[in-house]
């Protein structure tokens, strides 16, 4: 089924009971994924939806005026509502708002289930440096093991600073370089780094990190997002000491 979204709530006036069933089904889908330790994309989507619904409840009255116009969506970059509500009478709008209030506690409960999985993985994952760390750490390599497949993924990362409305946000971009078998005498993070230096000479002294964990969790849906977020925090602390 499609991910839960705002459109589902705005169409609730047609059939509230059916919409409630769809919401519960969507949350059940996310809960099943969390039970399988698959955190993303479900957790991120639910967190965004929860924030959007809270914002709608707080600002609906302001946006239902001739001066401000209709809601036309949620612009996450601009942190503003731009959602275009359908033509709703006050009684119909009340139905939508009641549905949002009914759904929010259940969405929060599901989010907490996902966060508990995320935090478990994060608590059991270490980020180790490979070799000497240079002063410039905004570009480099990240190695992430995938135990289920007995292999190590090597990614090149680039950290950038985005400034919006006076606030700075860090964004990490990664590109997959190669995958190497996790077994063998020569398979060691330091040896992989030496191979990278031979293969890719544009970074002569790259910052390199290895994600060390004994957990066997899904790579794309859980481990990689957790490691990337942890790397961002680590790089921020490194820059703070520079």
Secondary structure, 3 states (H helix, E strand, C coil): CCCCCHHHHHHHHHCHHHHHHHHHHHHHHHHHHHHCCCCCCHHHHHHHHHHHHHHHHHHHHHHCECCCECCEEEECCCCEEEECCCCCCHHHHHHHHHHHHHHHHHHHHHHHHHHHHHHHHHHCEEEEECCCCCCCCCEEEEEEEEHHHCEEEEEEEEEEEEEECCEEEEEEEEEEEEEEECCCCCCCHHHHHHHHHHHCCCCCCCEEEEEEECCCCCHHHHHHHHHHHHHHHHHHHHHHHC
